[in-house]
Amino acid sequence: MMTCIFSQISGALNMINGAQNLFESAIIVVARGIVAQVTGGIWRGNGANKFVEMVNTQFISLATTGQTNCQGTGNNLNLAQQIVQDGDNMANGIVNDLENFFSSIF
């Protein structure tokens, strides 16, 4: 049963890592590239300045927060998996100790 649970957790971690990578590669990097083009002169004026300011201070900030949240969720899921594994190991140890105790009696 634990193998099934750990397999599901592993799948969830892969999806979380994928989302985290997506934030970086498809959102943050692309946004920074657009900002670089605008600051490089492709668009000029107050509207361009305001656009760059909003992308840098709001959009990228929110995307970075999303990326950080994915990382935190992944870390917490890894910790939870370790706690379950430790509990399972302890339970198996207790069962083995009981089995050895009763085997010595009978």
N, CA, C and O atoms as CSV, one atom per row, in Angstrom:
chain,resi,resn,atom,element,x,y,z
A,1,MET,N,N,0.823,-1.187,0.000
A,1,MET,CA,C,0.000,0.000,0.000
A,1,MET,C,C,0.876,1.263,0.000
A,1,MET,O,O,0.579,2.230,-0.702
A,2,MET,N,N,1.948,1.245,0.787
A,2,MET,CA,C,2.821,2.414,0.843
A,2,MET,C,C,3.471,2.681,-0.509
A,2,MET,O,O,3.693,3.837,-0.871
A,3,THR,N,N,3.779,1.627,-1.256
A,3,THR,CA,C,4.386,1.802,-2.569
A,3,THR,C,C,3.447,2.595,-3.468
A,3,THR,O,O,3.886,3.459,-4.226
A,4,CYS,N,N,2.163,2.301,-3.382
A,4,CYS,CA,C,1.167,3.015,-4.181
A,4,CYS,C,C,1.111,4.486,-3.774
A,4,CYS,O,O,1.051,5.373,-4.625
A,5,ILE,N,N,1.132,4.734,-2.460
A,5,ILE,CA,C,1.095,6.116,-1.967
A,5,ILE,C,C,2.341,6.872,-2.421
A,5,ILE,O,O,2.248,8.007,-2.887
A,6,PHE,N,N,3.505,6.241,-2.284
A,6,PHE,CA,C,4.739,6.909,-2.679
A,6,PHE,C,C,4.795,7.141,-4.184
A,6,PHE,O,O,5.376,8.125,-4.641
A,7,SER,N,N,4.202,6.253,-4.943
A,7,SER,CA,C,4.137,6.439,-6.386
A,7,SER,C,C,3.274,7.657,-6.726
A,7,SER,O,O,3.613,8.440,-7.613
A,8,GLN,N,N,2.159,7.806,-6.013
A,8,GLN,CA,C,1.287,8.956,-6.232
A,8,GLN,C,C,1.982,10.252,-5.830
A,8,GLN,O,O,1.872,11.265,-6.521
A,9,ILE,N,N,2.700,10.211,-4.707
A,9,ILE,CA,C,3.427,11.395,-4.250
A,9,ILE,C,C,4.508,11.766,-5.266
A,9,ILE,O,O,4.712,12.943,-5.562
A,10,SER,N,N,5.187,10.771,-5.787
A,10,SER,CA,C,6.222,11.011,-6.784
A,10,SER,C,C,5.627,11.676,-8.032
A,10,SER,O,O,6.213,12.599,-8.598
A,11,GLY,N,N,4.467,11.196,-8.441
A,11,GLY,CA,C,3.792,11.800,-9.589
A,11,GLY,C,C,3.414,13.245,-9.321
A,11,GLY,O,O,3.572,14.109,-10.184
A,12,ALA,N,N,2.910,13.505,-8.109
A,12,ALA,CA,C,2.550,14.873,-7.738
A,12,ALA,C,C,3.780,15.770,-7.712
A,12,ALA,O,O,3.731,16.913,-8.168
A,13,LEU,N,N,4.878,15.252,-7.179
A,13,LEU,CA,C,6.124,16.035,-7.141
A,13,LEU,C,C,6.608,16.374,-8.546
A,13,LEU,O,O,7.086,17.481,-8.794
A,14,ASN,N,N,6.483,15.422,-9.461
A,14,ASN,CA,C,6.880,15.685,-10.842
A,14,ASN,C,C,6.039,16.803,-11.452
A,14,ASN,O,O,6.555,17.652,-12.180
A,15,MET,N,N,4.738,16.798,-11.149
A,15,MET,CA,C,3.866,17.850,-11.666
A,15,MET,C,C,4.212,19.201,-11.043
A,15,MET,O,O,4.215,20.222,-11.730
A,16,ILE,N,N,4.501,19.207,-9.746
A,16,ILE,CA,C,4.871,20.456,-9.071
A,16,ILE,C,C,6.184,20.991,-9.635
A,16,ILE,O,O,6.311,22.187,-9.895
A,17,ASN,N,N,7.156,20.106,-9.823
A,17,ASN,CA,C,8.437,20.536,-10.400
A,17,ASN,C,C,8.243,21.061,-11.817
A,17,ASN,O,O,8.893,22.023,-12.224
A,18,GLY,N,N,7.346,20.424,-12.565
A,18,GLY,CA,C,7.050,20.899,-13.909
A,18,GLY,C,C,6.448,22.298,-13.889
A,18,GLY,O,O,6.802,23.149,-14.705
A,19,ALA,N,N,5.538,22.527,-12.952
A,19,ALA,CA,C,4.929,23.853,-12.823
A,19,ALA,C,C,5.972,24.889,-12.420
A,19,ALA,O,O,5.976,26.013,-12.923
A,20,GLN,N,N,6.854,24.497,-11.507
A,20,GLN,CA,C,7.911,25.411,-11.073
A,20,GLN,C,C,8.810,25.776,-12.256
A,20,GLN,O,O,9.161,26.943,-12.433
A,21,ASN,N,N,9.178,24.793,-13.055
A,21,ASN,CA,C,10.012,25.055,-14.232
A,21,ASN,C,C,9.277,25.910,-15.261
A,21,ASN,O,O,9.879,26.748,-15.933
A,22,LEU,N,N,7.969,25.687,-15.373
A,22,LEU,CA,C,7.162,26.472,-16.307
A,22,LEU,C,C,7.147,27.940,-15.900
A,22,LEU,O,O,7.250,28.821,-16.753
A,23,PHE,N,N,7.020,28.208,-14.608
A,23,PHE,CA,C,7.066,29.594,-14.144
A,23,PHE,C,C,8.364,30.257,-14.601
A,23,PHE,O,O,8.360,31.397,-15.066
A,24,GLU,N,N,9.476,29.528,-14.463
A,24,GLU,CA,C,10.769,30.113,-14.820
A,24,GLU,C,C,10.927,30.238,-16.325
A,24,GLU,O,O,11.209,31.324,-16.830
A,25,SER,N,N,10.748,29.130,-17.051
A,25,SER,CA,C,11.089,29.121,-18.475
A,25,SER,C,C,10.052,29.788,-19.364
A,25,SER,O,O,10.407,30.439,-20.346
A,26,ALA,N,N,8.796,29.638,-19.039
A,26,ALA,CA,C,7.763,30.145,-19.945
A,26,ALA,C,C,7.156,31.471,-19.504
A,26,ALA,O,O,6.499,32.145,-20.297
A,27,ILE,N,N,7.365,31.842,-18.276
A,27,ILE,CA,C,6.725,33.072,-17.807
A,27,ILE,C,C,7.777,34.128,-17.463
A,27,ILE,O,O,7.800,35.202,-18.064
A,28,ILE,N,N,8.635,33.826,-16.508
A,28,ILE,CA,C,9.586,34.826,-16.022
A,28,ILE,C,C,10.614,35.181,-17.093
A,28,ILE,O,O,10.861,36.359,-17.351
A,29,VAL,N,N,11.204,34.182,-17.708
A,29,VAL,CA,C,12.229,34.441,-18.729
A,29,VAL,C,C,11.635,35.193,-19.919
A,29,VAL,O,O,12.251,36.120,-20.444
A,30,VAL,N,N,10.440,34.792,-20.338
A,30,VAL,CA,C,9.796,35.467,-21.465
A,30,VAL,C,C,9.463,36.918,-21.105
A,30,VAL,O,O,9.680,37.826,-21.907
A,31,ALA,N,N,8.937,37.127,-19.900
A,31,ALA,CA,C,8.608,38.496,-19.471
A,31,ALA,C,C,9.861,39.369,-19.426
A,31,ALA,O,O,9.839,40.523,-19.856
A,32,ARG,N,N,10.939,38.815,-18.906
A,32,ARG,CA,C,12.187,39.591,-18.866
A,32,ARG,C,C,12.697,39.887,-20.272
A,32,ARG,O,O,13.261,40.953,-20.519
A,33,GLY,N,N,12.500,38.952,-21.187
A,33,GLY,CA,C,12.893,39.169,-22.574
A,33,GLY,C,C,12.099,40.290,-23.222
A,33,GLY,O,O,12.649,41.104,-23.964
A,34,ILE,N,N,10.803,40.327,-22.939
A,34,ILE,CA,C,9.964,41.401,-23.475
A,34,ILE,C,C,10.391,42.743,-22.893
A,34,ILE,O,O,10.477,43.739,-23.611
A,35,VAL,N,N,10.657,42.767,-21.594
A,35,VAL,CA,C,11.125,44.000,-20.952
A,35,VAL,C,C,12.436,44.454,-21.600
A,35,VAL,O,O,12.626,45.644,-21.850
A,36,ALA,N,N,13.322,43.522,-21.867
A,36,ALA,CA,C,14.604,43.874,-22.497
A,36,ALA,C,C,14.391,44.475,-23.879
A,36,ALA,O,O,15.092,45.409,-24.268
A,37,GLN,N,N,13.429,43.942,-24.618
A,37,GLN,CA,C,13.141,44.506,-25.943
A,37,GLN,C,C,12.586,45.918,-25.829
A,37,GLN,O,O,12.963,46.808,-26.591
A,38,VAL,N,N,11.683,46.115,-24.868
A,38,VAL,CA,C,11.089,47.448,-24.706
A,38,VAL,C,C,12.147,48.442,-24.261
A,38,VAL,O,O,12.232,49.544,-24.804
A,39,THR,N,N,12.959,48.059,-23.270
A,39,THR,CA,C,14.008,48.975,-22.808
A,39,THR,C,C,15.099,49.155,-23.856
A,39,THR,O,O,15.851,50.129,-23.816
A,40,GLY,N,N,15.184,48.214,-24.795
A,40,GLY,CA,C,16.147,48.330,-25.884
A,40,GLY,C,C,15.697,49.276,-26.985
A,40,GLY,O,O,16.454,49.552,-27.915
A,41,GLY,N,N,14.461,49.778,-26.886
A,41,GLY,CA,C,14.028,50.782,-27.835
A,41,GLY,C,C,12.910,50.377,-28.766
A,41,GLY,O,O,12.492,51.184,-29.596
A,42,ILE,N,N,12.403,49.147,-28.661
A,42,ILE,CA,C,11.344,48.710,-29.569
A,42,ILE,C,C,10.048,49.498,-29.351
A,42,ILE,O,O,9.221,49.636,-30.253
A,43,TRP,N,N,9.901,50.009,-28.126
A,43,TRP,CA,C,8.721,50.827,-27.778
A,43,TRP,C,C,9.216,51.935,-26.862
A,43,TRP,O,O,9.937,51.671,-25.900
A,44,ARG,N,N,8.840,53.154,-27.150
A,44,ARG,CA,C,9.322,54.295,-26.376
A,44,ARG,C,C,8.160,55.137,-25.867
A,44,ARG,O,O,7.048,55.097,-26.393
A,45,GLY,N,N,8.457,55.887,-24.841
A,45,GLY,CA,C,7.463,56.808,-24.322
A,45,GLY,C,C,6.975,56.426,-22.948
A,45,GLY,O,O,7.437,55.455,-22.348
A,46,ASN,N,N,6.021,57.216,-22.456
A,46,ASN,CA,C,5.484,56.982,-21.116
A,46,ASN,C,C,4.793,55.626,-20.995
A,46,ASN,O,O,4.905,54.949,-19.973
A,47,GLY,N,N,4.082,55.240,-22.048
A,47,GLY,CA,C,3.406,53.940,-22.021
A,47,GLY,C,C,4.399,52.795,-21.905
A,47,GLY,O,O,4.161,51.826,-21.184
A,48,ALA,N,N,5.503,52.911,-22.612
A,48,ALA,CA,C,6.535,51.878,-22.548
A,48,ALA,C,C,7.152,51.824,-21.162
A,48,ALA,O,O,7.377,50.744,-20.615
A,49,ASN,N,N,7.425,52.992,-20.596
A,49,ASN,CA,C,8.006,53.045,-19.253
A,49,ASN,C,C,7.053,52.436,-18.221
A,49,ASN,O,O,7.472,51.685,-17.340
A,50,LYS,N,N,5.781,52.768,-18.344
A,50,LYS,CA,C,4.783,52.235,-17.412
A,50,LYS,C,C,4.652,50.722,-17.582
A,50,LYS,O,O,4.519,49.993,-16.599
A,51,PHE,N,N,4.690,50.257,-18.819
A,51,PHE,CA,C,4.615,48.825,-19.094
A,51,PHE,C,C,5.773,48.088,-18.432
A,51,PHE,O,O,5.570,47.078,-17.759
A,52,VAL,N,N,6.984,48.595,-18.624
A,52,VAL,CA,C,8.171,47.972,-18.037
A,52,VAL,C,C,8.064,47.958,-16.510
A,52,VAL,O,O,8.377,46.957,-15.865
A,53,GLU,N,N,7.624,49.066,-15.954
A,53,GLU,CA,C,7.477,49.150,-14.499
A,53,GLU,C,C,6.466,48.111,-13.987
A,53,GLU,O,O,6.725,47.422,-13.001
A,54,MET,N,N,5.329,48.007,-14.655
A,54,MET,CA,C,4.293,47.057,-14.210
A,54,MET,C,C,4.746,45.609,-14.365
A,54,MET,O,O,4.510,44.784,-13.483
A,55,VAL,N,N,5.386,45.304,-15.470
A,55,VAL,CA,C,5.873,43.928,-15.669
A,55,VAL,C,C,6.902,43.586,-14.602
A,55,VAL,O,O,6.848,42.509,-14.009
A,56,ASN,N,N,7.838,44.495,-14.354
A,56,ASN,CA,C,8.888,44.228,-13.375
A,56,ASN,C,C,8.361,44.161,-11.945
A,56,ASN,O,O,8.768,43.288,-11.179
A,57,THR,N,N,7.471,45.061,-11.581
A,57,THR,CA,C,7.055,45.139,-10.182
A,57,THR,C,C,5.855,44.263,-9.854
A,57,THR,O,O,5.702,43.827,-8.713
A,58,GLN,N,N,5.005,43.999,-10.837
A,58,GLN,CA,C,3.804,43.230,-10.540
A,58,GLN,C,C,3.834,41.838,-11.164
A,58,GLN,O,O,3.744,40.838,-10.453
A,59,PHE,N,N,3.959,41.771,-12.467
A,59,PHE,CA,C,3.847,40.491,-13.159
A,59,PHE,C,C,4.954,39.524,-12.760
A,59,PHE,O,O,4.680,38.395,-12.355
A,60,ILE,N,N,6.189,39.960,-12.874
A,60,ILE,CA,C,7.317,39.083,-12.528
A,60,ILE,C,C,7.287,38.750,-11.045
A,60,ILE,O,O,7.619,37.631,-10.653
A,61,SER,N,N,6.897,39.700,-10.229
A,61,SER,CA,C,6.795,39.453,-8.795
A,61,SER,C,C,5.770,38.360,-8.490
A,61,SER,O,O,6.029,37.468,-7.682
A,62,LEU,N,N,4.613,38.433,-9.136
A,62,LEU,CA,C,3.586,37.404,-8.926
A,62,LEU,C,C,4.038,36.046,-9.454
A,62,LEU,O,O,3.792,35.015,-8.828
A,63,ALA,N,N,4.693,36.053,-10.598
A,63,ALA,CA,C,5.183,34.792,-11.153
A,63,ALA,C,C,6.250,34.177,-10.250
A,63,ALA,O,O,6.283,32.961,-10.061
A,64,THR,N,N,7.115,35.013,-9.698
A,64,THR,CA,C,8.139,34.525,-8.772
A,64,THR,C,C,7.494,33.959,-7.509
A,64,THR,O,O,7.949,32.952,-6.969
A,65,THR,N,N,6.435,34.613,-7.047
A,65,THR,CA,C,5.699,34.099,-5.887
A,65,THR,C,C,5.091,32.733,-6.206
A,65,THR,O,O,5.136,31.827,-5.374
A,66,GLY,N,N,4.532,32.583,-7.390
A,66,GLY,CA,C,3.992,31.292,-7.801
A,66,GLY,C,C,5.068,30.221,-7.840
A,66,GLY,O,O,4.847,29.093,-7.401
A,67,GLN,N,N,6.220,30.573,-8.362
A,67,GLN,CA,C,7.340,29.649,-8.422
A,67,GLN,C,C,7.784,29.259,-7.011
A,67,GLN,O,O,8.050,28.087,-6.743
A,68,THR,N,N,7.864,30.231,-6.119
A,68,THR,CA,C,8.253,29.972,-4.729
A,68,THR,C,C,7.225,29.084,-4.036
A,68,THR,O,O,7.583,28.196,-3.263
A,69,ASN,N,N,5.955,29.326,-4.314
A,69,ASN,CA,C,4.903,28.491,-3.724
A,69,ASN,C,C,5.002,27.050,-4.200
A,69,ASN,O,O,4.801,26.122,-3.417
A,70,CYS,N,N,5.310,26.858,-5.471
A,70,CYS,CA,C,5.505,25.497,-5.990
A,70,CYS,C,C,6.668,24.825,-5.272
A,70,CYS,O,O,6.573,23.660,-4.886
A,71,GLN,N,N,7.751,25.546,-5.096
A,71,GLN,CA,C,8.920,24.995,-4.420
A,71,GLN,C,C,8.575,24.635,-2.976
A,71,GLN,O,O,8.954,23.565,-2.500
A,72,GLY,N,N,7.865,25.510,-2.280
A,72,GLY,CA,C,7.474,25.236,-0.896
A,72,GLY,C,C,6.556,24.028,-0.791
A,72,GLY,O,O,6.696,23.205,0.113
A,73,THR,N,N,5.615,23.932,-1.724
A,73,THR,CA,C,4.707,22.778,-1.729
A,73,THR,C,C,5.484,21.489,-1.968
A,73,THR,O,O,5.228,20.474,-1.320
A,74,GLY,N,N,6.426,21.532,-2.894
A,74,GLY,CA,C,7.254,20.351,-3.157
A,74,GLY,C,C,8.071,19.954,-1.939
A,74,GLY,O,O,8.167,18.773,-1.603
A,75,ASN,N,N,8.659,20.944,-1.281
A,75,ASN,CA,C,9.444,20.657,-0.074
A,75,ASN,C,C,8.564,20.053,1.019
A,75,ASN,O,O,8.967,19.101,1.687
A,76,ASN,N,N,7.365,20.606,1.201
A,76,ASN,CA,C,6.454,20.086,2.216
A,76,ASN,C,C,5.985,18.680,1.883
A,76,ASN,O,O,5.828,17.848,2.777
A,77,LEU,N,N,5.761,18.411,0.614
A,77,LEU,CA,C,5.347,17.077,0.195
A,77,LEU,C,C,6.471,16.067,0.414
A,77,LEU,O,O,6.222,14.936,0.830
A,78,ASN,N,N,7.704,16.478,0.135
A,78,ASN,CA,C,8.851,15.602,0.423
A,78,ASN,C,C,8.958,15.304,1.912
A,78,ASN,O,O,9.220,14.167,2.306
A,79,LEU,N,N,8.757,16.320,2.735
A,79,LEU,CA,C,8.801,16.138,4.183
A,79,LEU,C,C,7.691,15.198,4.649
A,79,LEU,O,O,7.925,14.316,5.475
A,80,ALA,N,N,6.492,15.388,4.122
A,80,ALA,CA,C,5.370,14.517,4.484
A,80,ALA,C,C,5.653,13.074,4.079
A,80,ALA,O,O,5.352,12.144,4.828
A,81,GLN,N,N,6.226,12.891,2.906
A,81,GLN,CA,C,6.568,11.539,2.451
A,81,GLN,C,C,7.586,10.903,3.396
A,81,GLN,O,O,7.481,9.720,3.717
A,82,GLN,N,N,8.555,11.676,3.835
A,82,GLN,CA,C,9.567,11.147,4.753
A,82,GLN,C,C,8.939,10.781,6.095
A,82,GLN,O,O,9.302,9.763,6.685
A,83,ILE,N,N,8.009,11.592,6.584
A,83,ILE,CA,C,7.328,11.296,7.849
A,83,ILE,C,C,6.537,9.996,7.737
A,83,ILE,O,O,6.576,9.159,8.639
A,84,VAL,N,N,5.822,9.830,6.626
A,84,VAL,CA,C,5.055,8.595,6.412
A,84,VAL,C,C,6.003,7.404,6.326
A,84,VAL,O,O,5.732,6.349,6.901
A,85,GLN,N,N,7.111,7.569,5.610
A,85,GLN,CA,C,8.085,6.480,5.483
A,85,GLN,C,C,8.664,6.110,6.843
A,85,GLN,O,O,8.793,4.928,7.161
A,86,ASP,N,N,9.014,7.113,7.646
A,86,ASP,CA,C,9.549,6.851,8.985
A,86,ASP,C,C,8.521,6.128,9.847
A,86,ASP,O,O,8.865,5.194,10.572
A,87,GLY,N,N,7.261,6.556,9.774
A,87,GLY,CA,C,6.200,5.883,10.531
A,87,GLY,C,C,6.009,4.451,10.086
A,87,GLY,O,O,5.814,3.559,10.912
A,88,ASP,N,N,6.063,4.229,8.796
A,88,ASP,CA,C,5.933,2.869,8.260
A,88,ASP,C,C,7.095,1.996,8.721
A,88,ASP,O,O,6.901,0.837,9.087
A,89,ASN,N,N,8.295,2.555,8.703
A,89,ASN,CA,C,9.463,1.806,9.174
A,89,ASN,C,C,9.336,1.464,10.656
A,89,ASN,O,O,9.674,0.355,11.070
A,90,MET,N,N,8.849,2.413,11.453
A,90,MET,CA,C,8.658,2.147,12.894
A,90,MET,C,C,7.610,1.063,13.112
A,90,MET,O,O,7.795,0.157,13.926
A,91,ALA,N,N,6.515,1.166,12.380
A,91,ALA,CA,C,5.454,0.164,12.516
A,91,ALA,C,C,5.963,-1.216,12.118
A,91,ALA,O,O,5.653,-2.203,12.785
A,92,ASN,N,N,6.728,-1.297,11.054
A,92,ASN,CA,C,7.300,-2.587,10.640
A,92,ASN,C,C,8.252,-3.122,11.702
A,92,ASN,O,O,8.280,-4.324,11.965
A,93,GLY,N,N,9.037,-2.227,12.315
A,93,GLY,CA,C,9.945,-2.645,13.379
A,93,GLY,C,C,9.190,-3.213,14.568
A,93,GLY,O,O,9.594,-4.226,15.138
A,94,ILE,N,N,8.096,-2.566,14.945
A,94,ILE,CA,C,7.287,-3.052,16.073
A,94,ILE,C,C,6.677,-4.407,15.744
A,94,ILE,O,O,6.688,-5.308,16.582
A,95,VAL,N,N,6.154,-4.558,14.557
A,95,VAL,CA,C,5.564,-5.840,14.142
A,95,VAL,C,C,6.629,-6.934,14.150
A,95,VAL,O,O,6.378,-8.047,14.612
A,96,ASN,N,N,7.804,-6.619,13.642
A,96,ASN,CA,C,8.889,-7.613,13.639
A,96,ASN,C,C,9.305,-7.978,15.067
A,96,ASN,O,O,9.553,-9.148,15.358
A,97,ASP,N,N,9.381,-6.988,15.955
A,97,ASP,CA,C,9.723,-7.266,17.356
A,97,ASP,C,C,8.668,-8.163,18.007
A,97,ASP,O,O,9.000,-9.099,18.735
A,98,LEU,N,N,7.393,-7.867,17.736
A,98,LEU,CA,C,6.322,-8.713,18.287
A,98,LEU,C,C,6.379,-10.119,17.724
A,98,LEU,O,O,6.186,-11.095,18.450
A,99,GLU,N,N,6.642,-10.223,16.448
A,99,GLU,CA,C,6.744,-11.533,15.814
A,99,GLU,C,C,7.891,-12.327,16.441
A,99,GLU,O,O,7.733,-13.512,16.734
A,100,ASN,N,N,9.023,-11.697,16.646
A,100,ASN,CA,C,10.159,-12.368,17.270
A,100,ASN,C,C,9.851,-12.762,18.709
A,100,ASN,O,O,10.233,-13.845,19.152
A,101,PHE,N,N,9.164,-11.891,19.439
A,101,PHE,CA,C,8.805,-12.190,20.826
A,101,PHE,C,C,7.893,-13.407,20.896
A,101,PHE,O,O,8.149,-14.332,21.666
A,102,PHE,N,N,6.828,-13.412,20.094
A,102,PHE,CA,C,5.900,-14.540,20.136
A,102,PHE,C,C,6.519,-15.803,19.564
A,102,PHE,O,O,6.176,-16.905,19.993
A,103,SER,N,N,7.418,-15.665,18.614
A,103,SER,CA,C,8.106,-16.847,18.076
A,103,SER,C,C,8.991,-17.486,19.142
A,103,SER,O,O,9.146,-18.707,19.177
A,104,SER,N,N,9.560,-16.673,19.995
A,104,SER,CA,C,10.412,-17.227,21.061
A,104,SER,C,C,9.586,-17.920,22.139
A,104,SER,O,O,10.082,-18.820,22.816
A,105,ILE,N,N,8.336,-17.511,22.302
A,105,ILE,CA,C,7.473,-18.131,23.304
A,105,ILE,C,C,6.921,-19.451,22.795
A,105,ILE,O,O,6.898,-20.443,23.524
A,106,PHE,N,N,6.483,-19.466,21.566
A,106,PHE,CA,C,5.840,-20.661,21.027
A,106,PHE,C,C,6.838,-21.412,20.236
A,106,PHE,O,O,6.521,-22.464,19.681
